[in-house]
Amino acid sequence: MSLLMTRGGFDDVVVGNGLIGAAAALEIVRLGRRVCLVGAEHGAAGRWFSAHFDDSRMLRLQHGDGYWEAMTRLNLPLMRDLKPQPVASFLTPVVVRLRASISTGETASVRQRRSLGNDLLQALELEDEAGGIIDPLAYIAAMNAQARVLGLVQHSAAVLGVSEVGGRCQVETDRGTFTAARVVHASGFHAAEALSGLQVVGKVLLFARRPHAVAGPKECFVDTQPGTVAFSDVYGFCDYRRVPQGAVTKLGFSEARPVLLEPSQVPGWFSGGWQRHPRLADMLAWLRDWHPGFDPQLQARPCAFSVTPDGRPALWRSGAQYWLAGCNGMAAKCCQALARAALAALEPALWTAVPPELRMTPVPRHA
């Protein structure tokens, strides 16, 4: 029996210390509940893959989809209010360039470009009003720090299973068993095997260098007219990181036909399966056409995220367990708002803090 069990356990255990898990734990502990956050270290229990093994995510308001803009607007003040680690510890304001076609015309989240800026982005006419680069691991650390001040208990452990016995949840990990009245699962694509309607998309990111002499300012972009039928859009972080050999640009691609992975295929994807991505050659060709001046010695890295049929996150329920997943690659810019929108269905104190159109309704989980 673990020391935690002898103390009577917790009101809530949150499983997964990614962006959504860290945000959910913070929201719950703010309500005065006893909360334990359990997250696996990289490699624990054979888990060598993570959606957060990255140094940059894009902050933008404009998506051509009012839902994600509303979520991001709700998130901005929550992000800026974090203490003791301030927003500057994980967010770098930068210009985010967009094509005019991405704007719905219903919001004021974009404005005319102020200057040409980076020479790679001359075709992009608009600029997002809230552009920035988020360091996801630093954002998670900032949410963890505030939650610990409020009483959060945090453990690095891999969850092996959860059962419900006598009205309590037993959370078995590789470092002991925790008990709680409720468990909130926020383990992203790791939850796909347990949830109906949730799929995993396998992605590849390219990292290219060019000499300091031709590098421009740090800027991001989303190009919804990439000039090829292979991709619906291309997004990037131009010259966002300096290394001795030059400035690094990171590129991501939204495939017209995404690579869907079965849960059992995810470990293999991260251990080399990504090298057989059917559009990898198209990615390299797009980069060469976009700007031939990049160093031909590229780096490529795998990533993945969970998706739902309607492109919206969802909340599943079974007994005293809840699963929040399906963030469709959007979690970094609005994770605190997403957690609040999900928990509003469980916590009356949060109900009025979330606009009705953003609240989530738990659906039964079918394994």
C-alpha positions as CSV (number, residue, x, y, z in Angstrom):
1,M,0.0,0.0,0.0
2,S,1.4,3.4,-1.0
3,L,1.8,6.3,1.4
4,L,-0.9,8.2,-0.6
5,M,-3.4,5.5,0.1
6,T,-2.7,5.6,3.9
7,R,-3.6,9.3,3.8
8,G,-7.0,8.7,2.3
9,G,-6.2,9.4,-1.4
10,F,-7.4,12.4,-3.4
11,D,-10.5,14.0,-4.7
12,D,-9.1,13.8,-8.3
13,V,-6.3,12.1,-10.1
14,V,-5.4,13.7,-13.5
15,V,-3.6,11.3,-15.8
16,G,-1.2,12.9,-18.2
17,N,1.0,15.9,-17.7
18,G,0.8,17.3,-21.2
19,L,-0.8,20.6,-22.0
20,I,-4.4,19.4,-21.4
21,G,-3.5,17.5,-18.2
22,A,-1.5,20.3,-16.7
23,A,-4.4,22.7,-17.5
24,A,-7.0,20.4,-16.1
25,A,-5.1,19.8,-12.9
26,L,-4.7,23.6,-12.4
27,E,-8.5,24.2,-13.0
28,I,-9.5,21.5,-10.5
29,V,-7.0,22.5,-7.8
30,R,-8.3,26.1,-8.0
31,L,-11.6,24.8,-6.8
32,G,-10.1,23.7,-3.5
33,R,-10.0,20.0,-4.3
34,R,-7.2,17.6,-3.4
35,V,-5.6,16.8,-6.7
36,C,-2.8,14.5,-7.8
37,L,-1.3,14.9,-11.3
38,V,0.4,11.8,-12.7
39,G,2.6,12.0,-15.8
40,A,5.0,9.6,-17.3
41,E,8.6,10.5,-17.9
42,H,10.0,10.1,-21.4
43,G,10.7,6.4,-21.8
44,A,8.8,5.2,-18.7
45,A,7.1,1.8,-19.1
46,G,8.5,1.7,-22.7
47,R,6.8,5.0,-23.7
48,W,9.4,6.7,-25.9
49,F,7.0,8.9,-27.8
50,S,5.2,12.1,-26.9
51,A,3.3,14.9,-28.7
52,H,5.2,17.4,-26.7
53,F,8.8,16.5,-27.7
54,D,9.0,19.8,-29.4
55,D,10.1,23.4,-28.7
56,S,7.5,25.5,-30.5
57,R,3.8,25.8,-31.2
58,M,2.0,28.6,-32.9
59,L,-0.3,31.1,-31.2
60,R,-2.8,32.7,-33.6
61,L,-6.5,33.7,-33.3
62,Q,-7.5,33.4,-36.9
63,H,-8.3,29.8,-38.1
64,G,-11.2,30.3,-40.5
65,D,-13.2,28.6,-37.8
66,G,-14.9,30.6,-35.1
67,Y,-14.8,27.8,-32.5
68,W,-11.0,27.8,-32.3
69,E,-10.8,31.5,-32.3
70,A,-13.3,31.7,-29.4
71,M,-11.3,29.1,-27.5
72,T,-8.1,31.0,-28.0
73,R,-9.6,34.3,-27.0
74,L,-10.9,32.6,-23.8
75,N,-7.4,31.3,-23.2
76,L,-5.4,34.5,-23.6
77,P,-6.2,36.0,-20.2
78,L,-5.8,32.7,-18.4
79,M,-2.3,32.3,-20.0
80,R,-1.3,35.8,-19.1
81,D,-2.5,35.4,-15.4
82,L,-0.2,32.5,-14.7
83,K,2.1,32.9,-11.7
84,P,4.8,32.5,-10.4
85,Q,6.2,31.8,-13.8
86,P,4.9,34.6,-16.1
87,V,3.7,34.3,-19.7
88,A,7.0,35.6,-20.9
89,S,8.6,32.3,-19.8
90,F,6.9,30.3,-22.5
91,L,5.5,32.8,-25.1
92,T,7.5,34.8,-27.5
93,P,5.4,37.4,-29.5
94,V,6.1,37.2,-33.2
95,V,4.4,38.1,-36.4
96,V,2.1,35.4,-37.8
97,R,1.5,35.8,-41.6
98,L,-1.7,34.6,-43.3
99,R,-3.4,34.6,-46.6
100,A,-6.5,36.7,-46.9
101,S,-8.5,33.6,-47.8
102,I,-8.1,32.2,-44.2
103,S,-10.1,35.1,-42.7
104,T,-13.8,34.5,-42.2
105,G,-14.5,38.2,-42.4
106,E,-16.5,38.0,-39.2
107,T,-13.8,38.9,-36.8
108,A,-11.1,41.5,-36.3
109,S,-8.4,39.0,-35.5
110,V,-6.3,39.9,-38.6
111,R,-4.9,43.2,-40.0
112,Q,-3.1,44.2,-43.1
113,R,0.6,43.3,-43.0
114,R,2.8,46.1,-41.7
115,S,5.9,45.3,-43.7
116,L,7.4,42.7,-46.0
117,G,9.5,41.3,-43.1
118,N,10.8,37.9,-44.0
119,D,11.5,37.5,-47.7
120,L,10.0,34.0,-47.7
121,L,6.5,35.4,-46.8
122,Q,5.8,38.0,-49.4
123,A,2.7,36.3,-50.7
124,L,0.9,36.4,-47.4
125,E,-1.2,39.5,-47.1
126,L,-2.5,39.5,-43.5
127,E,-1.1,39.4,-40.0
128,D,-2.7,37.8,-36.9
129,E,-3.2,40.3,-34.1
130,A,-2.1,37.9,-31.3
131,G,0.8,36.0,-33.1
132,G,3.4,34.2,-31.0
133,I,5.5,31.1,-30.5
134,I,4.6,28.9,-27.5
135,D,7.2,26.7,-25.9
136,P,4.9,23.8,-24.9
137,L,7.2,22.3,-22.2
138,A,7.7,25.7,-20.6
139,Y,3.9,26.3,-20.7
140,I,3.3,23.0,-18.9
141,A,5.9,23.9,-16.3
142,A,4.3,27.2,-15.7
143,M,0.9,25.6,-15.1
144,N,2.4,23.0,-12.9
145,A,4.2,25.7,-10.8
146,Q,1.0,27.6,-10.2
147,A,-1.0,24.4,-9.4
148,R,1.7,23.3,-6.8
149,V,1.4,26.7,-5.1
150,L,-2.3,25.9,-4.7
151,G,-1.7,22.4,-3.3
152,L,-1.3,20.1,-6.3
153,V,0.6,16.9,-5.6
154,Q,2.6,15.9,-8.7
155,H,4.2,12.6,-9.5
156,S,6.3,11.2,-12.4
157,A,4.8,7.8,-13.0
158,A,3.4,5.7,-15.9
159,V,-0.2,4.7,-15.4
160,L,-0.7,1.0,-15.9
161,G,-4.4,0.7,-15.3
162,V,-7.4,2.2,-13.5
163,S,-10.2,0.3,-11.7
164,E,-13.2,1.3,-9.7
165,V,-13.7,-0.5,-6.4
166,G,-16.1,0.4,-3.6
167,G,-16.9,3.8,-5.1
168,R,-13.3,4.8,-5.4
169,C,-10.9,4.8,-8.3
170,Q,-7.6,2.8,-8.0
171,V,-4.9,4.2,-10.3
172,E,-2.1,1.7,-10.6
173,T,1.2,3.1,-11.7
174,D,4.8,1.8,-12.0
175,R,5.5,3.7,-8.7
176,G,2.5,2.7,-6.6
177,T,-1.3,2.9,-6.5
178,F,-3.2,6.2,-5.9
179,T,-6.8,6.4,-5.0
180,A,-9.3,9.1,-5.9
181,A,-13.0,9.8,-6.1
182,R,-12.6,10.8,-9.8
183,V,-10.1,10.3,-12.5
184,V,-9.6,12.7,-15.4
185,H,-7.6,11.2,-18.3
186,A,-5.8,13.7,-20.4
187,S,-3.2,11.5,-22.2
188,G,-3.9,12.7,-25.8
189,F,-3.4,10.2,-28.5
190,H,-2.4,7.6,-25.9
191,A,-6.2,7.4,-25.1
192,A,-7.2,6.4,-28.6
193,E,-7.3,2.7,-27.8
194,A,-9.8,3.3,-25.1
195,L,-12.2,5.7,-26.9
196,S,-14.6,5.3,-29.7
197,G,-14.5,8.0,-32.4
198,L,-10.9,9.0,-31.7
199,Q,-8.2,8.6,-34.3
200,V,-4.5,9.4,-34.4
201,V,-2.9,11.3,-37.2
202,G,0.8,10.7,-37.9
203,K,2.8,13.8,-38.9
204,V,6.3,14.7,-39.9
205,L,8.0,18.1,-39.2
206,L,10.9,19.4,-41.3
207,F,13.7,21.5,-39.9
208,A,15.9,23.4,-42.4
209,R,18.8,25.8,-42.0
210,R,19.9,28.8,-44.0
211,P,22.9,31.1,-43.4
212,H,22.7,33.9,-40.9
213,A,23.5,36.4,-43.6
214,V,20.2,35.8,-45.4
215,A,18.0,35.0,-42.3
216,G,15.1,37.2,-41.5
217,P,13.3,38.0,-38.3
218,K,11.4,35.3,-36.3
219,E,8.1,35.0,-38.0
220,C,5.4,32.3,-38.4
221,F,3.0,31.7,-41.3
222,V,0.0,29.6,-42.4
223,D,-0.3,29.2,-46.1
224,T,-3.7,27.9,-47.1
225,Q,-2.8,28.0,-50.8
226,P,0.5,26.0,-50.9
227,G,0.4,25.4,-54.6
228,T,0.1,21.6,-54.5
229,V,-2.9,19.2,-54.2
230,A,-0.8,17.1,-51.7
231,F,-1.4,19.6,-48.8
232,S,-4.4,21.7,-47.7
233,D,-2.0,24.1,-45.9
234,V,1.6,24.5,-44.9
235,Y,2.7,26.2,-41.7
236,G,6.0,27.3,-40.5
237,F,8.3,29.0,-38.0
238,C,10.8,31.0,-40.0
239,D,14.3,31.5,-38.7
240,Y,12.9,31.0,-35.2
241,R,16.0,29.4,-33.7
242,R,19.6,30.4,-34.1
243,V,22.4,27.7,-34.2
244,P,26.1,28.2,-35.1
245,Q,25.5,26.9,-38.6
246,G,22.6,29.3,-39.3
247,A,19.0,30.0,-38.6
248,V,16.5,27.1,-38.3
249,T,13.0,27.1,-39.9
250,K,10.4,24.5,-38.9
251,L,7.7,23.4,-41.4
252,G,4.6,21.4,-40.9
253,F,2.2,20.1,-43.5
254,S,-1.6,19.4,-43.4
255,E,-2.0,16.5,-45.8
256,A,-5.1,16.4,-48.1
257,R,-5.3,12.7,-47.0
258,P,-3.9,12.4,-43.5
259,V,-2.0,9.4,-42.3
260,L,-4.3,7.6,-39.9
261,L,-2.6,5.3,-37.3
262,E,-4.1,2.5,-35.3
263,P,-3.2,2.9,-31.6
264,S,-0.9,-0.2,-31.9
265,Q,1.0,1.6,-34.7
266,V,1.9,4.7,-32.8
267,P,5.1,3.4,-31.1
268,G,6.3,2.1,-34.4
269,W,5.6,5.5,-36.0
270,F,7.9,7.3,-33.5
271,S,10.6,4.6,-33.8
272,G,11.1,5.0,-37.5
273,G,7.8,4.3,-39.3
274,W,7.4,8.0,-40.0
275,Q,10.2,7.7,-42.6
276,R,7.7,5.9,-44.8
277,H,5.3,8.8,-44.8
278,P,3.7,8.8,-48.3
279,R,4.1,12.5,-48.7
280,L,7.6,13.0,-47.4
281,A,9.0,13.5,-51.0
282,D,6.2,16.1,-51.6
283,M,7.3,18.0,-48.4
284,L,10.9,18.1,-49.6
285,A,9.8,19.2,-53.1
286,W,7.7,22.0,-51.6
287,L,10.6,23.2,-49.6
288,R,13.0,23.3,-52.6
289,D,10.4,25.2,-54.6
290,W,9.6,27.6,-51.8
291,H,13.2,28.5,-51.1
292,P,16.1,26.7,-52.7
293,G,18.7,28.4,-50.5
294,F,18.2,26.1,-47.5
295,D,20.9,23.7,-46.5
296,P,20.2,20.3,-48.1
297,Q,21.0,18.6,-44.9
298,L,17.6,18.6,-43.3
299,Q,16.3,17.2,-40.1
300,A,12.9,15.5,-39.9
301,R,11.0,14.5,-36.8
302,P,7.8,12.6,-36.2
303,C,4.8,13.8,-34.2
304,A,1.2,12.8,-33.9
305,F,-2.1,14.1,-32.4
306,S,-5.6,12.8,-31.9
307,V,-8.6,13.9,-34.0
308,T,-12.3,13.6,-33.9
309,P,-14.8,13.3,-36.8
310,D,-16.2,16.8,-36.3
311,G,-12.8,18.5,-35.5
312,R,-13.8,19.4,-32.0
313,P,-12.5,18.0,-28.7
314,A,-14.7,15.7,-26.7
315,L,-15.3,14.5,-23.2
316,W,-16.1,10.8,-22.6
317,R,-17.4,9.3,-19.4
318,S,-17.5,5.9,-17.8
319,G,-18.5,5.8,-14.1
320,A,-16.2,8.1,-12.2
321,Q,-13.7,8.3,-15.0
322,Y,-13.5,11.0,-17.7
323,W,-11.4,11.3,-20.9
324,L,-10.7,14.7,-22.5
325,A,-9.1,14.2,-26.0
326,G,-9.4,15.0,-29.6
327,C,-7.8,18.4,-29.6
328,N,-7.0,18.1,-33.3
329,G,-3.5,19.7,-33.0
330,M,-4.9,22.9,-31.5
331,A,-4.2,22.4,-27.7
332,A,-1.2,24.6,-27.2
333,K,-2.9,27.9,-28.0
334,C,-6.0,27.2,-25.9
335,C,-5.4,24.3,-23.4
336,Q,-6.6,26.2,-20.3
337,A,-9.8,27.2,-22.1
338,L,-10.3,23.6,-23.3
339,A,-9.9,22.2,-19.8
340,R,-12.3,24.8,-18.4
341,A,-14.8,24.1,-21.1
342,A,-14.7,20.3,-20.4
343,L,-14.7,20.7,-16.6
344,A,-17.7,23.1,-16.7
345,A,-19.9,20.0,-17.2
346,L,-18.6,18.5,-14.0
347,E,-18.0,21.6,-11.8
348,P,-20.9,24.1,-11.3
349,A,-18.4,26.7,-10.2
350,L,-17.0,26.8,-13.7
351,W,-20.3,26.8,-15.6
352,T,-20.7,30.5,-15.9
353,A,-17.0,31.0,-16.8
354,V,-17.5,29.3,-20.2
355,P,-19.7,30.6,-23.0
356,P,-22.6,28.1,-23.8
357,E,-21.3,27.4,-27.3
358,L,-17.9,26.1,-25.9
359,R,-19.2,23.9,-23.1
360,M,-18.7,20.2,-23.5
361,T,-21.3,17.5,-22.7
362,P,-19.9,14.1,-21.5
363,V,-20.7,11.2,-23.8
364,P,-20.6,7.5,-22.8
365,R,-17.3,5.8,-23.4
366,H,-17.5,2.6,-25.5
367,A,-14.2,0.7,-25.3
